[in-house]
Amino acid sequence: MDAATLLARLRVPVVAAPMFLVSGPGLVSACCRAGVLGTFPALNQRTTTAFESWLDALEADLEPGDAPFGVNLIVHSSNPRLRADLEVVVAHEVPVVITSLGAAREVVDAVHSYGGLVLHDVTTPRHARKAAEAGVDGLILVAAGAGGHAGTVNPFALVASVRPWFDGLLLLAGGLSTGSDVLAAQAMGADLAYLGTRFLATAEADAASGYREMLVAADATDIVYTPAVSSVPASFLRASLEAAGIDPDADPGGVDLTHLTRPGEGGAMAWRDVWSAGQGVAAIADVPTVATLVDRLAAEYTAARSRLA
């Protein structure tokens, strides 16, 4: 599948971002059936065997006319499952692979061997250039305001720093929640909008009811960017930090990525109990089904184009 084919198969130019401990096959299937690219992290399952079972379930559930799906792989030396998970990805010919924490030529070549696409998430222009050199098909620009391990560069500046020299797929993440936001991302030079927090607040997301309620109640000023939870700066809901007794200004100590690469160990509980979100909560006022949300995004996107025309 090439980039043009991917874009043509989407009802709205949107990717539902892979969210740690939250994105599962139910959410991904609902996204693909509704017409957006659904994704999940391989490490949301605790073993490679269980990860493959999710792929089996997705392949059985989706129809040929549905949007494609994607899997997120952590490409970092601390991930002991990378090689095994990649073998499963190749065996199942996963259409889209999203790589994080390392752009590796070996991973890109493996996915390209069966015709898959590789998208890599970056937070700076320097990392974007390194990923492009590794041969990725697309760059996900994780700008200021995004949930999870977000960047600090303004989305306008980040797109302006990358689009002039990169002619592959460009995705923008950071505070996007509406169809108007999707069109704005395209106006800036992106091909696709990368939405996490908005899909987190859906009925199919594997999130606690209290998590969803907190998303609806929050506004952009309730998002705290801090290293206090995972030793790497990330965006969290202030109320969940306070409930867990975490001081966002505390010294987090040395960088520790085991919360991502070994989610069965201590850090995963922190992410399960301390909830991440992006500044896109400002536009979230309900918890619809994915089908309802995508209908809304499509209508907002069309209306925004009409207003500008």
C-alpha positions in Angstrom: 0.0 0.0 0.0 1.3 3.4 -0.9 0.5 6.8 0.6 -2.0 7.7 -2.0 -3.9 4.4 -1.4 -4.0 5.1 2.3 -5.4 8.5 1.9 -8.0 7.3 -0.6 -9.3 4.7 1.9 -10.0 7.2 4.7 -13.3 8.9 5.0 -11.7 11.8 6.9 -7.9 12.4 6.9 -7.5 11.2 10.5 -5.4 8.7 12.4 -6.6 7.6 15.8 -3.3 7.6 17.7 -2.0 4.5 19.5 -2.6 5.2 23.2 -0.7 3.3 25.9 -3.0 1.0 28.0 -6.1 2.5 26.3 -6.1 1.5 22.6 -7.3 -2.1 22.0 -8.9 -4.1 19.1 -12.4 -2.8 19.9 -11.4 0.8 19.5 -9.3 0.0 16.4 -12.0 -2.0 14.7 -14.6 0.8 15.4 -12.2 3.4 13.9 -11.5 1.4 10.8 -15.2 0.6 10.2 -16.0 4.3 10.6 -13.4 5.3 8.0 -10.3 6.5 9.9 -7.0 4.7 10.5 -7.2 2.9 13.9 -4.0 2.0 15.7 -2.8 0.3 18.9 0.6 -0.2 20.6 1.9 -3.8 20.4 3.0 -3.5 24.0 -0.6 -3.0 25.2 -0.6 -6.8 25.2 1.9 -8.3 27.7 3.2 -11.0 25.4 4.0 -11.4 21.7 1.5 -14.3 21.5 -1.3 -12.2 23.0 -0.3 -9.3 20.6 -0.7 -11.7 17.7 -4.1 -12.8 19.0 -5.2 -9.1 18.7 -4.1 -9.1 15.1 -6.0 -12.3 14.4 -9.2 -10.7 15.9 -8.8 -7.5 13.9 -8.3 -9.3 10.6 -11.4 -11.5 11.3 -13.5 -8.4 12.2 -12.6 -6.0 9.4 -14.1 -6.0 5.9 -12.2 -5.2 2.7 -13.9 -1.8 2.4 -12.9 -0.6 5.9 -10.0 1.7 6.5 -6.6 0.1 7.2 -5.2 -0.3 10.7 -1.8 0.2 12.2 0.5 -1.0 15.0 2.9 1.0 17.1 6.3 -0.5 17.9 8.8 0.9 20.4 12.1 0.8 18.6 14.4 1.1 21.6 17.1 -1.1 23.2 15.0 -1.4 26.4 12.2 -3.2 24.5 13.0 -6.9 24.7 10.1 -7.8 22.4 10.9 -5.7 19.4 12.3 -8.5 17.2 9.6 -11.0 18.0 6.8 -8.4 17.6 8.3 -7.3 14.3 8.3 -10.9 13.0 4.5 -11.1 13.8 3.9 -7.7 12.1 5.7 -9.0 8.9 3.8 -12.3 9.1 0.5 -10.5 9.2 1.5 -7.8 6.8 0.2 -5.1 9.0 -0.6 -2.2 6.6 0.8 0.7 8.7 3.5 0.5 11.4 4.2 3.5 13.7 7.6 3.5 15.2 8.6 5.4 18.4 11.8 6.0 20.3 14.1 5.1 17.4 13.9 5.1 13.6 15.7 1.9 12.5 16.5 1.0 8.9 16.0 -2.7 9.7 12.4 -2.1 10.8 11.7 0.1 7.8 13.1 -2.5 5.4 11.1 -5.3 7.1 7.8 -3.5 6.7 8.7 -2.4 3.2 9.4 -6.0 2.3 5.6 -6.7 2.1 4.5 -3.3 1.0 3.6 -1.7 4.4 4.0 1.9 5.3 6.2 3.2 8.2 5.3 6.3 10.1 7.6 7.6 12.7 6.8 10.1 15.5 9.1 13.0 16.2 9.1 16.1 18.4 11.9 18.1 16.8 13.2 18.9 13.3 16.5 17.1 14.2 14.7 13.9 14.9 12.6 14.3 11.8 15.7 14.4 9.7 17.1 11.3 11.3 13.9 9.4 10.7 13.8 10.6 7.1 17.3 9.2 6.6 16.1 5.9 7.9 13.7 5.7 5.0 10.3 6.1 6.8 7.3 6.9 4.6 5.8 9.5 6.9 6.6 11.7 9.9 4.2 12.3 12.8 5.0 15.7 14.2 4.1 15.6 17.9 3.8 19.2 18.7 3.2 21.2 21.9 -0.2 20.5 23.4 -0.3 16.8 22.5 -1.0 14.1 25.1 1.5 11.6 26.3 5.2 12.2 25.5 4.6 15.4 23.6 7.0 17.9 22.2 7.4 21.6 23.1 7.5 23.1 19.6 4.5 25.1 18.3 2.7 23.1 15.6 2.9 25.9 13.1 6.7 26.1 13.6 7.2 22.4 13.6 5.3 21.9 10.3 7.2 24.9 8.8 10.5 23.3 9.9 9.8 20.0 8.2 7.5 20.3 5.2 9.9 22.3 3.0 12.3 19.4 2.8 10.2 16.3 3.4 7.9 15.2 0.6 6.5 12.1 2.3 3.3 11.8 4.4 3.2 14.4 7.2 0.9 14.0 10.2 0.3 16.6 12.9 -0.5 15.9 16.5 -1.2 18.4 19.3 -4.5 19.7 20.5 -6.6 18.5 17.5 -10.1 17.4 18.3 -12.5 18.7 15.7 -13.0 18.5 11.9 -12.0 22.1 11.7 -8.8 21.2 13.4 -8.2 18.5 10.8 -8.6 21.0 7.9 -6.3 23.5 9.7 -3.6 20.8 9.9 -3.9 20.3 6.2 -3.8 24.0 5.5 -0.5 24.2 7.4 1.0 21.5 5.2 0.1 18.2 6.9 -1.6 15.3 5.0 -3.3 13.8 8.1 -4.4 14.8 11.6 -3.2 12.6 14.4 -5.9 12.5 17.2 -5.4 10.8 20.5 -7.3 12.5 23.3 -10.4 12.9 21.3 -10.6 9.1 20.6 -9.7 8.4 24.2 -13.0 10.1 25.1 -15.1 7.5 23.2 -17.2 4.6 24.3 -14.9 2.0 22.8 -11.7 3.2 24.4 -10.3 1.0 27.2 -10.5 3.8 29.8 -12.0 4.0 33.2 -15.3 5.9 33.5 -13.5 8.4 35.8 -10.9 9.0 33.2 -13.6 9.9 30.6 -15.4 12.1 33.0 -12.2 14.0 33.8 -11.5 14.5 30.1 -15.0 16.0 29.7 -14.6 18.3 32.7 -11.1 19.5 31.9 -10.0 22.4 29.8 -6.6 23.2 28.2 -5.2 24.7 31.4 -5.8 21.4 33.3 -3.1 19.7 31.3 0.3 19.6 33.0 3.5 18.8 31.1 5.8 17.1 33.6 8.5 14.4 34.0 7.2 13.5 37.5 5.3 10.4 36.4 7.6 8.6 33.9 10.9 10.5 34.1 10.3 11.7 30.6 8.2 14.9 30.2 4.6 14.0 29.3 1.2 15.6 29.4 -1.2 14.6 32.3 -4.5 15.7 33.7 -3.8 17.9 36.7 -6.7 16.3 38.7 -5.3 12.8 38.3 -1.8 14.0 39.4 -3.4 15.6 42.5 -5.4 12.4 43.3 -2.3 10.3 43.1 -0.3 12.7 45.4 2.2 13.5 42.7 4.1 16.7 42.7 4.7 17.7 39.0 7.7 19.8 40.1 9.5 17.0 41.9 12.8 15.7 40.6 12.0 12.6 38.5 15.4 11.1 38.7 17.1 9.4 35.8 15.3 8.5 32.5 13.5 5.2 32.8 11.5 3.8 29.9 10.4 0.5 31.4 6.9 1.9 31.7 6.7 1.8 27.9 8.7 -1.3 27.1 7.7 -3.6 30.0 4.1 -2.4 30.8 3.6 -5.3 33.3 6.2 -3.7 35.6 5.7 -0.8 38.1 5.5 2.1 35.8 2.4 0.8 34.0 0.4 1.2 37.2 1.4 4.8 37.3 0.0 5.4 33.8 -3.1 3.4 34.6 -3.8 5.5 37.7 -2.4 8.8 36.6 -4.1 9.8 33.4 -2.6 11.4 30.3 -4.3 13.8 27.9 -3.6 16.6 25.5 -4.8 20.2 25.3 -7.4 19.0 22.8 -9.6 18.4 25.9 -10.7 22.0 25.4 -13.1 20.8 22.6 -14.3 17.7 24.3 -17.8 17.8 25.9 -19.0 14.2 25.6 -18.1 10.6 25.2 -19.7 9.4 21.9 -19.2 6.1 20.1 -16.5 6.1 17.5 -19.1 6.0 14.7 -20.8 9.1 16.1 -17.5 10.9 16.5 -16.3 10.2 13.0 -19.7 11.3 11.6 -19.2 14.6 13.5 -15.6 15.0 12.3 -16.6 14.5 8.7 -19.5 17.0 9.0 -17.2 19.6 10.7 -14.5 19.1 8.2 -16.9 19.6 5.3 -18.5 22.7 7.0 -15.1 24.2 7.6 -14.1 23.8 3.9 -17.4 25.4 2.9 -16.8 28.4 5.2 -13.4 29.0 3.8 -14.6 28.6 0.2 
